[in-house]
Amino acid sequence: MVLQAEEGLITTSAGRVLAVTAVPVERDAVARALPAAAEEVRLPGATLCRTAADWDLLAAGVGPALAAASTAGALTAAALAGRPYGLVVSAGIGGGFPHGAPVGSLVVADAITVADLGAETADGFLPVTELGFGTVTHRSPESLVRVASEATGARIGTILTVSTVTGTAARAAALRARHPGALAEGMEGFGVAEAAAAHGVPVLEIRAVSNPVGPRDRAAWRIGDALAALTEGFGKLAPALESWNAHEH
Ligand SMILES: O=C(O)c1cccc(C(=O)CC[C@H]2O[C@@H](n3cnc4c(=O)[nH]cnc43)[C@H](O)[C@@H]2O)c1
């Protein structure tokens, strides 16, 4: 496939890419790393920004349910138009577990795991899979994770999806105990991944750490720094995807 065959054109061997953020400010941080938006496409519940490359950007909303619904809408619209996506990238700011993902760093997920989908019992939390339903983890192709990490310097680990932002040391410790490989948490990745899986499209999650996972401390948020890291990361990720061949995996 072609990489920057013309100035401003970035296409990948994965074909068309759908990058999904929660909010417009995150979408705009990604957009700053790509050729300018060429067109806006209204979808049910969300507006797609089509760039002058093979990248479409979607601010899908906060939380796993809205992220899943918006992503599914975009994937379905593209498929019905005969221009399906070859890759979905879930991106945004997130909380970082301080032992492995400091504020300002990037994390790319080898596992996208929903942390709070299940049942609470007297003996602790049971994930839905142990109740006999569904799935709790989506995995990205190993080669894709490697390419993304090598290009951006992102640390590799599990990114948890939560519906409630962690706000105590006790909750952070419980999550770490249950998910020793977790480096970060966000609120959308699993929803985006569920939609991608339903369409048979590979998914990647990348987060820039804006705050530590732990006791709530709004003064410790570094949203501007995290958005800048996201832009810098996508500036490296987009061209690097040229070397990732979706069809080998
Ligand atoms: O009010 C709070 O204490 C608080 C702490 C961190 C984040 C929030 C948000 O409402 C942001 C939600 C938004 O940003 C992503 N995000 C950023 N940091 C985290 C986090 O530590 N845990 C989970 N999600 C986070 C998330 O993906 C949402 O899109 C409020």
The ligand as an ORCA input file, in Angstrom:
! r2SCAN-3c Opt
* xyz 0 1
  O     -13.911     13.248     38.341
  C     -12.927     12.520     38.385
  O     -12.361     12.215     39.432
  C     -12.366     12.017     37.110
  C     -11.086     11.449     37.076
  C     -10.541     11.016     35.877
  C     -11.300     11.136     34.704
  C     -12.565     11.689     34.768
  C     -13.387     11.841     33.597
  O     -14.553     12.119     33.645
  C     -12.760     11.582     32.259
  C     -13.436     10.492     31.561
  C     -12.906     10.381     30.149
  O     -11.492     10.377     30.106
  C     -10.983      9.061     30.084
  N     -10.244      8.920     31.354
  C      -9.295      9.782     31.755
  N      -8.786      9.401     32.916
  C      -9.424      8.275     33.280
  C      -9.303      7.424     34.416
  O      -8.482      7.618     35.335
  N     -10.127      6.353     34.462
  C     -11.012      6.103     33.471
  N     -11.149      6.899     32.381
  C     -10.360      7.973     32.285
  C     -12.162      8.154     29.903
  O     -11.920      7.236     28.853
  C     -13.329      9.079     29.548
  O     -13.461      9.265     28.172
  C     -13.112     12.122     35.958
*
